[in-house]
Amino acid sequence: MKLARALVAEILGTAFLLATVVGSGILAHRLDLGNLALTVLCIAFATGGVLAALISAFASVSAHFNPIVTVVLALRKEFSWNYVLPYIAAQICGAILGVIVANLMFDLPALVISTTARTGAGQWLGEAVATFGLIGVIIGCARGNARAIPYAVAAYVAGAIYFTSSTCFANPAVTIARMFTDTLTGIMPAHVPAFIAAQILGGFTAAFVFGWLFAETITEEERDAVMPVPAATNMKKEFQDREVLENVRELVH
């Protein structure tokens, strides 16, 4: 029953995410009067806002919404490998469902193969960078401030939509699903494998780099080397010790 609820949460969360990306892209493009920069800004704003809400809402059940996140968590032994394939299947199905809903909301055919070209070394690098940063934010927040994950991830994705050349897919399920909308946010099927390969490269590299950077085990010597005790702290401690000693003397006398 627990796994069933988790899979339903993954389907619903990923569906809402894709409905947001595709739906906001369709609406903004209809209203932008040819200003694509405004459309991308609208997509970033909508995606960031809804993503923060979705992670916050589903976190108590399951809120990966991304095969790369699921696999990285399994690699870090924070998630069971037995659930990886069911999770990925749920995420892909949810993503496609979200695209279908977005298409239908705007009176478009439910499924249409995209003709939007997204290829080239620059865009592949953009996807690797976007995914690398996303996994880094998740690992870093999980290590030091887990409550910030919904807002940190949402803020990063919204920003990465604007600063990366690929507009930050950073998610194989998202990439696969966006093949089925012939709108501004779509991607041609022929260009999907390279995007996913870049995402895997970026995600696995991030798992290694940030796994080392935010390692939980740190020796006392390493801690002292990185965070030496300031002289002021020693002086403060010495002053407090003297004050306690004076108080004891007063009590004795």
C-alpha positions, 0 to 999 in steps of 0.5 A: 500500500505504501508503494502504491501511494508513492507511485500515485504521488509520482504520477500526479506530481510529474503530471502537474509539473508537465501540465505547468511547463507545457500549458504555461508555454502555450498560453504565454506564446499566444499572448506574447506578441512575438516576444519569446523572452517574455514567454520563457520568463512566464514558463520559468515563473509558473514552473518554479511556483508550481514545483515548490507547491508540488514538492511541499505537498507530496514530500511526505509520500514521495516527490522525486518527479525525476528519474535522475533524482531517483537513481542518484538517491539509490546510488547514495543508498538513500533509496531502494533499488527495488523501487527504481524501475517502478518509480521511473515508469510512474514518472514517465507515465505521469509526465505524458499524462500531464502533456496530454492534459495540457494539450487538451486544455488548449484545444490541441490534439491530445498527442502530437509528435513535436517538430521543435528542434533542440540539438547541438553541443551548446544545448547538450552542455546546457542540459548537463549543467542544468542537471548537475546543478539540480542534483547539487542543490538537492544533495546540498540542501538534504545535508544541511537544510532539508526543509529548504528543498522545495523552495531551493529546487524550485528557485534553481529550476526557474533560474536555470530555465533562463540561464541554460541554453537548453532551458533546463529540461534536466529530467528524462521523464520530462524530455520523453513527454515533451516529444508529444506536444508540437508547441514551443516547449516540445522536442523532436524525438530524434533529439531526445537521446542526446538530451537524456545522455547529457542529463545522465552525465550531469546527474552522475557527475553531480552525485560524485562531486557533491557526494564528496563535497557534502560527505557526512563523515569528516575527521576531527583534523579535517574539521579543524583545518576547514573551521579553525576555532577563532582566537576570539572564541578562545578569549570569550571562553576564557573570560566566561571561565574567569567569571564563573570562578569569581562567582564561586569565590563570592559564594564561598566567602 
